[in-house]
């Protein structure tokens, strides 16, 4: 296999189990107010003080990055829950800046990691519990991540859905930005946590994207934050599953695969950046103070779902 080592049918089935579980647990946190409280407020406190000090020692998830990722994703989940359920919160502009800020911070964490790995000049060497290969792909993908941040638009148009679940909707976050993000984030996982990328890259990216396209349109960031937090909490609690179990899937550490993944991510994010500039010039709108893609069908479909 080009990106991953050959694996038995059981690993494909486990990938499917993880994928379905992420979507199902995300739905609990999305549909039920109390579900969000238990999953993203109560459970993390218990795990932080009583579980993770014991389960993460000496594993591949004991470094600064994995802890930063779990707590930044949880911060997003809690912030989005408040935006959705606190009366009047979604009407305040400073509150609407939070989703874009936490998203940008989350991307910055990964960009910093890509640049860090690139600068270490590793050649299939063990770094913080993970066999890693440094190269031009780290810098290409770091640039792709920066472009992904620059092309975050229309966050002041974030609104709450009129359905019972009161989802956080972002009409200006178009499908092409989501695809560019997915390509960038897969390349990041493949570059920096390669032996985790079968689950943390492929399954964890497809779950919120499928949810945003087919379950609740416009709520991709909410789906992404919740599935990421769910996976990170699982990985911190059961690191043996992705490191040592029979279901662990190893990267091939193939330099061609690394280069191709980052090149595709960079090209996609350059394309989105160019399209954003085109729309800015054409509409004369500031993408950071107003919505940019109001003429697109994907925007209009989501806007109709808002309160």
N, C-alpha and C positions, 0 to 999 in steps of 0.2 A: 504494500500500500504506500502511496506517495507521501502522505502526511503522518500516518500512524503505522505502527507495526501490525502485522497480521494478527487477527484475534478470533477466538471461537465465537460461536453463535450466542453463547451465554452473555458475552460482553455487549453484543448488539441488543439483546433483550434487556440487559440492565440499563443501557443508555435509554431505552424506551421507558423503562420504569421511572428513571430519574426525570426524564422529560415530562411525563404525565403527572408525576408527583409535584413538580414545580408549578405546573399550570393549576392543578387542583388546590394546592395550599394557597397559591396566589388568589384564587377565587374566594377562599374562606376569608382572607384578609381584605379583599375588595368588597365583597357582598355584605359582610357583617361588621358593624361598628365595633362590637366586642371582640371580634376576631382579630382586628388590627391591634387592639389594646393588648391582647394576650400574646400574639405572635411577635410584635415589634417593640413592646414596652416591658411587659412582665417577664417573658421568657429570656430576653437578653440579660436582664439583671441577675437572674438565677444562674445562667450559664457563665457570666463574667466572674462571679465570686466563688462559685462552688464547683464548676466543671472545667473550664478552660485552663486554669492554672495547672491542672493535672494532665489534661489530654494533649496539650500542645507542646510540652517540653520535648526537645530533641527531634521534633518532626519538621516537615517542610512548610508548616503553617505557623511557625513560632517567630517569624521575622516581623519587622515593623510594617511591611507592606500589607501583609494579610490582616493584621489587626486594624490598620488604617482603613482597609477596604470594608471590613465588616462594620466598623463604627460609622463610617461615612455613609454607607448604604442604609444603616439603621436611622441615622440622622435624617436622611431623605424620607424614609418611610414615616417617621414621626411627624416631620414637617408637613408632608403631604396630607397625612391624616388630619392634622389641625386645620390646614387650609380647606379641606373638604367638609369638616364637621363643626368648626367654630363659626357661628353665625356672623356674617359680614366680613370674614377674613379674606375671601376671594375678591372683595371690592377694593382692597387697599393695595396700591401700586407697590409699596415696599415689600409686602408679603409676596406678591407675584414675582419679585426678583429672586426669591429663595430657590425655586426649582431650577432656574438657569444657573444660579451660583453653585448649588450642590452638584449639579451635573458637570459643570466646568471643573470643579474641584476633583471630582471623581476621575474625570479624564486626565487632569493634570497629574494625579498620582501615578497613573499608568504611563504617561509620557515620561515622567521623571524616572520611572523604573526602566523603560526602554533605553533612555540615554545612559543611565547608570550601567546597565548590562553591556551596552555598546562600548563604554569606556574601559571596561575591565579586560577586554581582549581574551575572553574565555574560549577554549577549544574543547568542547565536550568535557568540561570540568565541573566538579560539584560546587555549587554556590548556594548557600543557605538551603541545603537539602535537595537541590534540584540540579540535574545535569543540564548545562546551558552552553550555547554557542553564540559568541558575539560576532557582529559583522555589520555591514552597511544597512542590512534590513532593520536594525534597531533605530538607526537615524532616519531612514525613510519613514518608518512607522511613527516615530516621534513627531515628525513634521506633519504626517497625516492626522495625528491626534490634535495638533495645534490648529490645523485647518478645520477640524471637526468642531472645535470650540468657537472659532471665528464665525462659523456658519450656523450657530444657534440663534434663531431669530424669533421675533414676535412673542416673547415671553409675557409681555404686558397684556396679551390677549388670552392668557390662561383663564379658564372658567370651570365652573362645577356643573356636572351633568344633571339633567332633570330626572334621571332614573332613581330608583330607590337606593341604589348603591352610592350615589353622589360621587361619581368618579371625577378625578382631576383631569380635565381635557385641555389639550394644547393644539388648537386648530392649525397653527402655523408650522407645527413640526410635521413636515410632509414625509411621505413614504421614502423618497429618495435620500433624505438625510438619515433616516433610520437604517436603510441598507448600507450607506456609507459608514455609519457608526458600527454596524455589525461587522463589516469587513475589517475596519480598523481594529476593533476589539478582539476579533479572532486572531488577527496577526499579532497583537500584543500578547495574548495568552500563549500563542505558539512560540513567540520569541522569548518570553520571560518566565512562564510557568509551563513549559512544553509538555511535561508528563501529566499535567492536570487539564490540558486543553480539550481533551475528548469530552469531558463533562463541563468544565468551567468555561470552555470556549463554545463548542458546538451546541450542546443541549441548553446551556444557560442563555445563549443568545437567541436561539430559535423559539424558546418558550415565550418570552415577552413579545417577540415579533409576531408570532402566530396569534397570541392573545389580542394584540393591537389591530391586526388585520381582520380577524374573524370573530372575536368574542366581544371586545369593547373598543371600538375605533376611537382614536384620539387620546387614549390613555396609556400610550407606550411608556412614558417615563415612570408612571405609577407602577405599571407591570414590571418594568426593568428594575426599579428600586426594590420592589418586594421580592421578586425571584432571586435577585442578587443577594439580598439579606438572608433569605431562606437558605440558599446554597452555602454562603459563607459561614453561617451558624452551624450547618451540618458538617462542613469541612473542618471547622475548629473543634467540633465535638467528636467526630469520627475520622481523623486524618488517616488512619490505617486503610480506610476504604479506597482512597485515591493513591496511596503510597505503596501498600503492601498486599492488599487483598487480591483474590483471583480476578476481580473485576477492574483492577488498575490497568489502564491502557497507556503504553509508552509511545512517545514521539519517536520518529525515525531519526530526528536531529539532522535531517538532510538539508544541506545548505541551499540547494536549489529550491526546495519547498519553502524554506524560510524567506528566500529572496522573492519568490513568486507571490507569497501571501502578502508581504509588505508592499510590493510593487502594485498589486491590484488595489490594496487599501489606499495607497497614495494617489493613484490615478482616479479612483472613485471620489475621494475627498477634494481633489483638484477640480473635478468636473462639477461638484456641488458648489464649490467656491466660485467658479466662473459663472455658473447659472445665477447664484445669488447676486453677484456684481451686475450681471445683465438685468436682473429684475430691479435692482436699486436704481440703475441708470434709467430704465424704462419708466418706472413708477415714481421716481424721485422721492422715495420713502426711505426713512432711516430704519434699518431692520432691527435696531435695538430699542427704539422708542415707539414703533408701530408695527403692525402686521404686514408681511411682505407678499404672501402667496394667496391673497383673498380671492383672486380670480380662478384659482384651481379648484377642480371638483372635489379633491380630497379635503381641502380646507372647508368648503361649503357643507360637505356631508357631516363633518365633525361639529361645525357651528350650529347646525340644526338640532344637535343632541344636547345643547347647553340650556341652562335655566333662562 
